Amino acid sequence: MPESLKSATILLVDDNDSLRTGLIKVLARKGYRAFEAPDPENALSLVKQLGNELHVLVTDIVMPGINGFELSRRVHSMYPKIGIIHMSAYGIAETAGSEFYNDVVLIKPIPISVLVEAVERLVARDRSNSVGV
């Protein structure tokens, strides 16, 4: 990972404990400050704590309570520049309603390299957008 991408903060939200734990370990090993939440309610609490330190939200779409799209809308309304990655095991049709056209939708199972590449791309975009601001 380029030195400029290190220390980026990622929040991963998924109700599948083993998947979430595995992905969070990979992101941490890659040098990211990686946080996890088992559901959107806990995620929103973490988002408020992290504030502008949060660079990328990685969220499952189908979860109990509010879904990943609604979580993304709420987070985006607080922090419009945040990168968002939606994940789904259900396929493309379910993701067609996403209004986050500039962000990423990944279909599970997700190869680790694909997730890391998507995160790196969004962090790099965030960093380039904040240059000179």
C-alpha positions, -999 to 999 in steps of 0.1 A, spaced: 0 0 0 14 34 -8 25 54 22 -2 80 16 -30 55 20 -18 43 54 -37 54 85 -69 57 65 -99 48 87 -124 21 75 -157 10 91 -169 -24 81 -206 -32 88 -219 -68 84 -242 -89 105 -222 -121 96 -197 -123 125 -172 -146 109 -171 -127 76 -168 -93 94 -141 -105 117 -121 -120 88 -124 -89 66 -115 -66 95 -83 -85 102 -73 -83 65 -79 -45 64 -59 -41 97 -30 -61 83 -30 -39 52 -23 -9 75 -58 6 78 -74 17 110 -102 -7 108 -134 -6 129 -163 -30 128 -200 -30 136 -225 -59 136 -254 -37 126 -263 -2 113 -273 11 147 -238 3 162 -223 16 129 -240 50 133 -227 53 168 -191 46 156 -195 70 127 -204 98 151 -173 90 173 -150 88 143 -163 119 126 -141 133 98 -115 106 105 -136 81 87 -126 76 50 -145 46 38 -177 28 49 -179 -8 38 -215 -21 44 -235 -52 37 -268 -43 21 -292 -68 37 -291 -66 75 -317 -66 103 -332 -31 110 -322 -5 84 -305 -18 53 -271 -9 40 -285 17 16 -303 35 44 -271 34 65 -252 48 36 -277 76 31 -275 86 68 -237 85 69 -234 104 35 -257 131 49 -233 137 78 -201 132 58 -207 138 20 -171 130 9 -170 95 25 -163 66 2 -189 39 3 -187 2 -6 -219 -18 -6 -216 -56 -4 -243 -82 -12 -246 -119 -15 -279 -115 -34 -267 -102 -68 -269 -72 -91 -307 -68 -91 -309 -59 -55 -282 -32 -58 -299 -14 -87 -315 11 -63 -282 25 -51 -280 63 -55 -243 61 -47 -232 59 -84 -196 71 -77 -190 43 -52 -187 6 -53 -210 -24 -52 -193 -58 -46 -210 -92 -48 -201 -118 -22 -181 -138 -20 -156 -110 -25 -119 -119 -32 -98 -101 -6 -78 -84 -34 -109 -69 -49 -120 -55 -16 -86 -40 -8 -84 -25 -43 -118 -9 -39 -108 5 -5 -75 18 -18 -92 35 -48 -118 53 -25 -91 64 0 -69 77 -28 -99 96 -42 -106 110 -8 -70 121 -4 -69 137 -39 -102 156 -33 -88 171 -1 -55 183 -15 -53 221 -12 -85 223 9 
